[in-house]
């Protein structure tokens, strides 16, 4: 069985590029979502094996708050994909016990490597 991955990213081009790279590696991308609220709905409907989560999202919830809410009920590995590398954002992200933190711009191989490590 192939791992299912949810991409939570508000930049459509970035989300599609990541999805394409993951599909080439045999992963199933169940959805590309652009807000924390939609991510919570999607997780409730289709429990993914892993989530790639941007920190800056559309809507009321940022990626870290969304991850906290998901982690209250599910132990899904979450990898942050973000342009934010300031110490306060990194500290907040650590509260969610994430499985990775990739800073944009990144190469597709970095995403694949992080996904493979998180799914071990």
CNS distance restraints for C-alpha pairs under 8 A (distance, minus, plus):
assign (resid   2 and name CA) (resid  26 and name CA) 6.79 0.50 0.50
assign (resid   2 and name CA) (resid  27 and name CA) 5.68 0.50 0.50
assign (resid   2 and name CA) (resid  28 and name CA) 6.51 0.50 0.50
assign (resid   3 and name CA) (resid  27 and name CA) 5.50 0.50 0.50
assign (resid   3 and name CA) (resid  28 and name CA) 6.15 0.50 0.50
assign (resid   3 and name CA) (resid  48 and name CA) 7.83 0.50 0.50
assign (resid   3 and name CA) (resid  49 and name CA) 5.84 0.50 0.50
assign (resid   3 and name CA) (resid  50 and name CA) 7.72 0.50 0.50
assign (resid   4 and name CA) (resid  27 and name CA) 6.20 0.50 0.50
assign (resid   4 and name CA) (resid  28 and name CA) 4.72 0.50 0.50
assign (resid   4 and name CA) (resid  29 and name CA) 5.75 0.50 0.50
assign (resid   4 and name CA) (resid  30 and name CA) 6.19 0.50 0.50
assign (resid   4 and name CA) (resid  48 and name CA) 5.16 0.50 0.50
assign (resid   4 and name CA) (resid  49 and name CA) 5.15 0.50 0.50
assign (resid   4 and name CA) (resid  50 and name CA) 6.63 0.50 0.50
assign (resid   5 and name CA) (resid  27 and name CA) 7.15 0.50 0.50
assign (resid   5 and name CA) (resid  28 and name CA) 6.12 0.50 0.50
assign (resid   5 and name CA) (resid  29 and name CA) 4.80 0.50 0.50
assign (resid   5 and name CA) (resid  30 and name CA) 5.92 0.50 0.50
assign (resid   5 and name CA) (resid  31 and name CA) 7.61 0.50 0.50
assign (resid   5 and name CA) (resid  48 and name CA) 5.46 0.50 0.50
assign (resid   5 and name CA) (resid  49 and name CA) 5.92 0.50 0.50
assign (resid   5 and name CA) (resid  50 and name CA) 4.96 0.50 0.50
assign (resid   5 and name CA) (resid  51 and name CA) 5.63 0.50 0.50
assign (resid   5 and name CA) (resid  52 and name CA) 7.34 0.50 0.50
assign (resid   6 and name CA) (resid  29 and name CA) 5.94 0.50 0.50
assign (resid   6 and name CA) (resid  30 and name CA) 5.64 0.50 0.50
assign (resid   6 and name CA) (resid  31 and name CA) 5.40 0.50 0.50
assign (resid   6 and name CA) (resid  32 and name CA) 6.35 0.50 0.50
assign (resid   6 and name CA) (resid  33 and name CA) 7.70 0.50 0.50
assign (resid   6 and name CA) (resid  48 and name CA) 6.12 0.50 0.50
assign (resid   6 and name CA) (resid  50 and name CA) 6.48 0.50 0.50
assign (resid   6 and name CA) (resid  51 and name CA) 4.81 0.50 0.50
assign (resid   6 and name CA) (resid  52 and name CA) 6.27 0.50 0.50
assign (resid   7 and name CA) (resid  15 and name CA) 6.73 0.50 0.50
assign (resid   7 and name CA) (resid  19 and name CA) 7.57 0.50 0.50
assign (resid   7 and name CA) (resid  29 and name CA) 7.35 0.50 0.50
assign (resid   7 and name CA) (resid  31 and name CA) 6.28 0.50 0.50
assign (resid   7 and name CA) (resid  32 and name CA) 4.78 0.50 0.50
assign (resid   7 and name CA) (resid  33 and name CA) 6.15 0.50 0.50
assign (resid   7 and name CA) (resid  51 and name CA) 5.96 0.50 0.50
assign (resid   7 and name CA) (resid  52 and name CA) 4.86 0.50 0.50
assign (resid   7 and name CA) (resid  53 and name CA) 6.27 0.50 0.50
assign (resid   8 and name CA) (resid  15 and name CA) 7.73 0.50 0.50
assign (resid   8 and name CA) (resid  32 and name CA) 5.88 0.50 0.50
assign (resid   8 and name CA) (resid  33 and name CA) 4.69 0.50 0.50
assign (resid   8 and name CA) (resid  34 and name CA) 5.57 0.50 0.50
assign (resid   8 and name CA) (resid  35 and name CA) 6.83 0.50 0.50
assign (resid   8 and name CA) (resid  36 and name CA) 7.52 0.50 0.50
assign (resid   8 and name CA) (resid  39 and name CA) 6.62 0.50 0.50
assign (resid   8 and name CA) (resid  51 and name CA) 7.31 0.50 0.50
assign (resid   8 and name CA) (resid  52 and name CA) 6.00 0.50 0.50
assign (resid   8 and name CA) (resid  53 and name CA) 4.77 0.50 0.50
assign (resid   8 and name CA) (resid  54 and name CA) 5.94 0.50 0.50
assign (resid   9 and name CA) (resid  14 and name CA) 7.46 0.50 0.50
assign (resid   9 and name CA) (resid  15 and name CA) 5.75 0.50 0.50
assign (resid   9 and name CA) (resid  32 and name CA) 6.98 0.50 0.50
assign (resid   9 and name CA) (resid  33 and name CA) 6.13 0.50 0.50
assign (resid   9 and name CA) (resid  34 and name CA) 5.02 0.50 0.50
assign (resid   9 and name CA) (resid  35 and name CA) 7.43 0.50 0.50
assign (resid   9 and name CA) (resid  52 and name CA) 7.90 0.50 0.50
assign (resid   9 and name CA) (resid  53 and name CA) 6.34 0.50 0.50
assign (resid   9 and name CA) (resid  54 and name CA) 5.10 0.50 0.50
assign (resid   9 and name CA) (resid  57 and name CA) 6.73 0.50 0.50
assign (resid  10 and name CA) (resid  15 and name CA) 7.53 0.50 0.50
assign (resid  10 and name CA) (resid  33 and name CA) 7.12 0.50 0.50
assign (resid  10 and name CA) (resid  34 and name CA) 4.11 0.50 0.50
assign (resid  10 and name CA) (resid  35 and name CA) 6.77 0.50 0.50
assign (resid  10 and name CA) (resid  54 and name CA) 7.47 0.50 0.50
assign (resid  10 and name CA) (resid  56 and name CA) 7.66 0.50 0.50
assign (resid  10 and name CA) (resid  57 and name CA) 5.52 0.50 0.50
assign (resid  10 and name CA) (resid  58 and name CA) 6.42 0.50 0.50
assign (resid  11 and name CA) (resid  15 and name CA) 6.17 0.50 0.50
assign (resid  11 and name CA) (resid  34 and name CA) 7.46 0.50 0.50
assign (resid  12 and name CA) (resid  16 and name CA) 6.07 0.50 0.50
assign (resid  13 and name CA) (resid  17 and name CA) 6.13 0.50 0.50
assign (resid  14 and name CA) (resid  18 and name CA) 6.21 0.50 0.50
assign (resid  15 and name CA) (resid  19 and name CA) 6.08 0.50 0.50
assign (resid  15 and name CA) (resid  32 and name CA) 6.56 0.50 0.50
assign (resid  16 and name CA) (resid  20 and name CA) 6.05 0.50 0.50
assign (resid  16 and name CA) (resid  32 and name CA) 7.86 0.50 0.50
assign (resid  17 and name CA) (resid  21 and name CA) 6.35 0.50 0.50
assign (resid  18 and name CA) (resid  22 and name CA) 6.22 0.50 0.50
assign (resid  18 and name CA) (resid 108 and name CA) 6.77 0.50 0.50
assign (resid  18 and name CA) (resid 111 and name CA) 7.69 0.50 0.50
assign (resid  19 and name CA) (resid  23 and name CA) 6.11 0.50 0.50
assign (resid  19 and name CA) (resid  29 and name CA) 6.27 0.50 0.50
assign (resid  19 and name CA) (resid  32 and name CA) 7.99 0.50 0.50
assign (resid  20 and name CA) (resid  24 and name CA) 6.26 0.50 0.50
assign (resid  21 and name CA) (resid  25 and name CA) 6.62 0.50 0.50
assign (resid  21 and name CA) (resid 108 and name CA) 6.32 0.50 0.50
assign (resid  21 and name CA) (resid 112 and name CA) 7.72 0.50 0.50
assign (resid  22 and name CA) (resid  26 and name CA) 6.58 0.50 0.50
assign (resid  22 and name CA) (resid  27 and name CA) 5.41 0.50 0.50
assign (resid  22 and name CA) (resid  28 and name CA) 7.45 0.50 0.50
assign (resid  22 and name CA) (resid  29 and name CA) 7.33 0.50 0.50
assign (resid  22 and name CA) (resid 112 and name CA) 6.83 0.50 0.50
assign (resid  23 and name CA) (resid  27 and name CA) 4.98 0.50 0.50
assign (resid  23 and name CA) (resid  28 and name CA) 6.12 0.50 0.50
assign (resid  23 and name CA) (resid  29 and name CA) 6.93 0.50 0.50
assign (resid  25 and name CA) (resid 112 and name CA) 7.87 0.50 0.50
assign (resid  30 and name CA) (resid  46 and name CA) 7.85 0.50 0.50
assign (resid  30 and name CA) (resid  48 and name CA) 7.51 0.50 0.50
assign (resid  33 and name CA) (resid  38 and name CA) 6.39 0.50 0.50
assign (resid  33 and name CA) (resid  39 and name CA) 6.13 0.50 0.50
assign (resid  34 and name CA) (resid  38 and name CA) 7.24 0.50 0.50
assign (resid  34 and name CA) (resid  39 and name CA) 7.75 0.50 0.50
assign (resid  34 and name CA) (resid  57 and name CA) 6.25 0.50 0.50
assign (resid  34 and name CA) (resid  58 and name CA) 6.14 0.50 0.50
assign (resid  35 and name CA) (resid  39 and name CA) 6.24 0.50 0.50
assign (resid  35 and name CA) (resid  57 and name CA) 5.25 0.50 0.50
assign (resid  35 and name CA) (resid  58 and name CA) 4.79 0.50 0.50
assign (resid  35 and name CA) (resid  59 and name CA) 5.61 0.50 0.50
assign (resid  35 and name CA) (resid  61 and name CA) 7.25 0.50 0.50
assign (resid  35 and name CA) (resid  62 and name CA) 7.76 0.50 0.50
assign (resid  36 and name CA) (resid  40 and name CA) 6.31 0.50 0.50
assign (resid  36 and name CA) (resid  57 and name CA) 6.71 0.50 0.50
assign (resid  36 and name CA) (resid  58 and name CA) 7.33 0.50 0.50
assign (resid  36 and name CA) (resid  59 and name CA) 6.76 0.50 0.50
assign (resid  36 and name CA) (resid  60 and name CA) 7.44 0.50 0.50
assign (resid  36 and name CA) (resid  61 and name CA) 5.14 0.50 0.50
assign (resid  36 and name CA) (resid  62 and name CA) 6.19 0.50 0.50
assign (resid  36 and name CA) (resid  63 and name CA) 6.24 0.50 0.50
assign (resid  36 and name CA) (resid  65 and name CA) 7.99 0.50 0.50
assign (resid  36 and name CA) (resid  66 and name CA) 5.27 0.50 0.50
assign (resid  37 and name CA) (resid  41 and name CA) 6.54 0.50 0.50
assign (resid  37 and name CA) (resid  59 and name CA) 7.05 0.50 0.50
assign (resid  37 and name CA) (resid  60 and name CA) 7.66 0.50 0.50
assign (resid  37 and name CA) (resid  61 and name CA) 6.71 0.50 0.50
assign (resid  37 and name CA) (resid  66 and name CA) 7.52 0.50 0.50
assign (resid  38 and name CA) (resid  42 and name CA) 6.12 0.50 0.50
assign (resid  39 and name CA) (resid  43 and name CA) 6.11 0.50 0.50
assign (resid  39 and name CA) (resid  66 and name CA) 7.57 0.50 0.50
assign (resid  40 and name CA) (resid  44 and name CA) 6.28 0.50 0.50
assign (resid  40 and name CA) (resid  66 and name CA) 7.12 0.50 0.50
assign (resid  40 and name CA) (resid  69 and name CA) 7.89 0.50 0.50
assign (resid  40 and name CA) (resid  70 and name CA) 6.82 0.50 0.50
assign (resid  41 and name CA) (resid  45 and name CA) 6.43 0.50 0.50
assign (resid  42 and name CA) (resid  46 and name CA) 5.82 0.50 0.50
assign (resid  42 and name CA) (resid  47 and name CA) 7.56 0.50 0.50
assign (resid  43 and name CA) (resid  47 and name CA) 4.88 0.50 0.50
assign (resid  43 and name CA) (resid  48 and name CA) 6.67 0.50 0.50
assign (resid  43 and name CA) (resid  70 and name CA) 7.76 0.50 0.50
assign (resid  48 and name CA) (resid  76 and name CA) 7.36 0.50 0.50
assign (resid  49 and name CA) (resid  76 and name CA) 6.18 0.50 0.50
assign (resid  49 and name CA) (resid  77 and name CA) 7.20 0.50 0.50
assign (resid  49 and name CA) (resid 119 and name CA) 7.80 0.50 0.50
assign (resid  50 and name CA) (resid  76 and name CA) 5.68 0.50 0.50
assign (resid  50 and name CA) (resid  77 and name CA) 5.04 0.50 0.50
assign (resid  50 and name CA) (resid  78 and name CA) 6.00 0.50 0.50
assign (resid  50 and name CA) (resid  79 and name CA) 7.88 0.50 0.50
assign (resid  50 and name CA) (resid 115 and name CA) 7.80 0.50 0.50
assign (resid  50 and name CA) (resid 118 and name CA) 7.90 0.50 0.50
assign (resid  50 and name CA) (resid 119 and name CA) 7.45 0.50 0.50
assign (resid  51 and name CA) (resid  76 and name CA) 7.12 0.50 0.50
assign (resid  51 and name CA) (resid  77 and name CA) 6.34 0.50 0.50
assign (resid  51 and name CA) (resid  78 and name CA) 4.79 0.50 0.50
assign (resid  51 and name CA) (resid  79 and name CA) 6.28 0.50 0.50
assign (resid  52 and name CA) (resid  78 and name CA) 5.91 0.50 0.50
assign (resid  52 and name CA) (resid  79 and name CA) 4.90 0.50 0.50
assign (resid  52 and name CA) (resid  80 and name CA) 5.85 0.50 0.50
assign (resid  52 and name CA) (resid  81 and name CA) 6.49 0.50 0.50
assign (resid  53 and name CA) (resid  63 and name CA) 6.01 0.50 0.50
assign (resid  53 and name CA) (resid  67 and name CA) 7.90 0.50 0.50
assign (resid  53 and name CA) (resid  78 and name CA) 6.72 0.50 0.50
assign (resid  53 and name CA) (resid  79 and name CA) 6.02 0.50 0.50
assign (resid  53 and name CA) (resid  80 and name CA) 4.72 0.50 0.50
assign (resid  53 and name CA) (resid  81 and name CA) 5.72 0.50 0.50
assign (resid  53 and name CA) (resid  82 and name CA) 7.95 0.50 0.50
assign (resid  54 and name CA) (resid  63 and name CA) 5.66 0.50 0.50
assign (resid  54 and name CA) (resid  80 and name CA) 5.62 0.50 0.50
assign (resid  54 and name CA) (resid  81 and name CA) 4.80 0.50 0.50
assign (resid  54 and name CA) (resid  82 and name CA) 5.20 0.50 0.50
assign (resid  55 and name CA) (resid  62 and name CA) 5.61 0.50 0.50
assign (resid  55 and name CA) (resid  63 and name CA) 3.99 0.50 0.50
assign (resid  55 and name CA) (resid  64 and name CA) 6.01 0.50 0.50
assign (resid  55 and name CA) (resid  80 and name CA) 6.83 0.50 0.50
assign (resid  55 and name CA) (resid  81 and name CA) 7.12 0.50 0.50
assign (resid  55 and name CA) (resid  82 and name CA) 5.83 0.50 0.50
assign (resid  55 and name CA) (resid  84 and name CA) 7.68 0.50 0.50
assign (resid  56 and name CA) (resid  62 and name CA) 5.53 0.50 0.50
assign (resid  56 and name CA) (resid  63 and name CA) 6.20 0.50 0.50
assign (resid  56 and name CA) (resid  82 and name CA) 7.45 0.50 0.50
assign (resid  57 and name CA) (resid  61 and name CA) 7.17 0.50 0.50
assign (resid  57 and name CA) (resid  62 and name CA) 5.40 0.50 0.50
assign (resid  57 and name CA) (resid  63 and name CA) 6.42 0.50 0.50
assign (resid  58 and name CA) (resid  62 and name CA) 7.60 0.50 0.50
assign (resid  61 and name CA) (resid  65 and name CA) 5.92 0.50 0.50
assign (resid  61 and name CA) (resid  66 and name CA) 6.00 0.50 0.50
assign (resid  62 and name CA) (resid  66 and name CA) 6.16 0.50 0.50
assign (resid  63 and name CA) (resid  67 and name CA) 6.01 0.50 0.50
assign (resid  64 and name CA) (resid  68 and name CA) 6.22 0.50 0.50
assign (resid  64 and name CA) (resid  92 and name CA) 7.12 0.50 0.50
assign (resid  64 and name CA) (resid  93 and name CA) 5.81 0.50 0.50
assign (resid  64 and name CA) (resid  96 and name CA) 7.29 0.50 0.50
assign (resid  65 and name CA) (resid  69 and name CA) 6.35 0.50 0.50
assign (resid  66 and name CA) (resid  70 and name CA) 6.26 0.50 0.50
assign (resid  67 and name CA) (resid  71 and name CA) 5.99 0.50 0.50
assign (resid  67 and name CA) (resid  78 and name CA) 7.35 0.50 0.50
assign (resid  67 and name CA) (resid  96 and name CA) 6.53 0.50 0.50
assign (resid  68 and name CA) (resid  72 and name CA) 6.32 0.50 0.50
assign (resid  68 and name CA) (resid  95 and name CA) 7.88 0.50 0.50
assign (resid  68 and name CA) (resid  96 and name CA) 5.65 0.50 0.50
assign (resid  69 and name CA) (resid  73 and name CA) 7.36 0.50 0.50
assign (resid  70 and name CA) (resid  74 and name CA) 5.92 0.50 0.50
assign (resid  70 and name CA) (resid  75 and name CA) 7.99 0.50 0.50
assign (resid  70 and name CA) (resid  76 and name CA) 7.90 0.50 0.50
assign (resid  71 and name CA) (resid  75 and name CA) 5.67 0.50 0.50
assign (resid  71 and name CA) (resid  76 and name CA) 7.00 0.50 0.50
assign (resid  71 and name CA) (resid  96 and name CA) 7.13 0.50 0.50
assign (resid  77 and name CA) (resid  98 and name CA) 6.58 0.50 0.50
assign (resid  77 and name CA) (resid  99 and name CA) 5.67 0.50 0.50
assign (resid  77 and name CA) (resid 118 and name CA) 6.35 0.50 0.50
assign (resid  77 and name CA) (resid 119 and name CA) 7.49 0.50 0.50
assign (resid  78 and name CA) (resid  98 and name CA) 5.22 0.50 0.50
assign (resid  78 and name CA) (resid  99 and name CA) 5.44 0.50 0.50
assign (resid  78 and name CA) (resid 100 and name CA) 6.98 0.50 0.50
assign (resid  79 and name CA) (resid  98 and name CA) 6.03 0.50 0.50
assign (resid  79 and name CA) (resid  99 and name CA) 5.25 0.50 0.50
assign (resid  79 and name CA) (resid 100 and name CA) 4.44 0.50 0.50
assign (resid  79 and name CA) (resid 101 and name CA) 5.70 0.50 0.50
assign (resid  79 and name CA) (resid 102 and name CA) 7.40 0.50 0.50
assign (resid  79 and name CA) (resid 114 and name CA) 7.59 0.50 0.50
assign (resid  79 and name CA) (resid 115 and name CA) 7.74 0.50 0.50
assign (resid  79 and name CA) (resid 118 and name CA) 7.98 0.50 0.50
assign (resid  80 and name CA) (resid  98 and name CA) 7.46 0.50 0.50
assign (resid  80 and name CA) (resid 100 and name CA) 6.08 0.50 0.50
assign (resid  80 and name CA) (resid 101 and name CA) 4.64 0.50 0.50
assign (resid  80 and name CA) (resid 102 and name CA) 5.97 0.50 0.50
assign (resid  81 and name CA) (resid 101 and name CA) 6.14 0.50 0.50
assign (resid  81 and name CA) (resid 102 and name CA) 4.84 0.50 0.50
assign (resid  81 and name CA) (resid 103 and name CA) 6.00 0.50 0.50
assign (resid  81 and name CA) (resid 104 and name CA) 6.76 0.50 0.50
assign (resid  82 and name CA) (resid 101 and name CA) 7.66 0.50 0.50
assign (resid  82 and name CA) (resid 102 and name CA) 6.35 0.50 0.50
assign (resid  82 and name CA) (resid 103 and name CA) 5.11 0.50 0.50
assign (resid  82 and name CA) (resid 104 and name CA) 5.50 0.50 0.50
assign (resid  83 and name CA) (resid 103 and name CA) 5.29 0.50 0.50
assign (resid  83 and name CA) (resid 104 and name CA) 4.73 0.50 0.50
assign (resid  83 and name CA) (resid 105 and name CA) 7.24 0.50 0.50
assign (resid  84 and name CA) (resid  89 and name CA) 6.80 0.50 0.50
assign (resid  84 and name CA) (resid  90 and name CA) 7.97 0.50 0.50
assign (resid  84 and name CA) (resid 103 and name CA) 6.89 0.50 0.50
assign (resid  85 and name CA) (resid  89 and name CA) 6.69 0.50 0.50
assign (resid  85 and name CA) (resid  90 and name CA) 6.38 0.50 0.50
assign (resid  85 and name CA) (resid 103 and name CA) 6.79 0.50 0.50
assign (resid  86 and name CA) (resid  90 and name CA) 6.35 0.50 0.50
assign (resid  87 and name CA) (resid  91 and name CA) 6.00 0.50 0.50
assign (resid  88 and name CA) (resid  92 and name CA) 6.16 0.50 0.50
assign (resid  89 and name CA) (resid  93 and name CA) 6.14 0.50 0.50
assign (resid  90 and name CA) (resid  94 and name CA) 6.34 0.50 0.50
assign (resid  91 and name CA) (resid  95 and name CA) 7.01 0.50 0.50
assign (resid  92 and name CA) (resid  96 and name CA) 7.73 0.50 0.50
assign (resid  93 and name CA) (resid  97 and name CA) 7.48 0.50 0.50
assign (resid  93 and name CA) (resid  98 and name CA) 7.05 0.50 0.50
assign (resid  94 and name CA) (resid  98 and name CA) 6.39 0.50 0.50
assign (resid  99 and name CA) (resid 118 and name CA) 5.71 0.50 0.50
assign (resid 100 and name CA) (resid 114 and name CA) 6.50 0.50 0.50
assign (resid 100 and name CA) (resid 118 and name CA) 7.52 0.50 0.50
assign (resid 102 and name CA) (resid 106 and name CA) 7.01 0.50 0.50
assign (resid 102 and name CA) (resid 110 and name CA) 7.87 0.50 0.50
assign (resid 102 and name CA) (resid 111 and name CA) 7.61 0.50 0.50
assign (resid 106 and name CA) (resid 110 and name CA) 6.52 0.50 0.50
assign (resid 106 and name CA) (resid 111 and name CA) 7.62 0.50 0.50
assign (resid 107 and name CA) (resid 111 and name CA) 6.95 0.50 0.50
assign (resid 108 and name CA) (resid 112 and name CA) 6.38 0.50 0.50
assign (resid 109 and name CA) (resid 113 and name CA) 6.03 0.50 0.50
assign (resid 110 and name CA) (resid 114 and name CA) 6.14 0.50 0.50
assign (resid 111 and name CA) (resid 115 and name CA) 6.08 0.50 0.50
assign (resid 112 and name CA) (resid 116 and name CA) 6.11 0.50 0.50
assign (resid 113 and name CA) (resid 117 and name CA) 6.18 0.50 0.50
assign (resid 114 and name CA) (resid 118 and name CA) 6.09 0.50 0.50
assign (resid 115 and name CA) (resid 119 and name CA) 6.16 0.50 0.50
assign (resid 116 and name CA) (resid 120 and name CA) 6.51 0.50 0.50
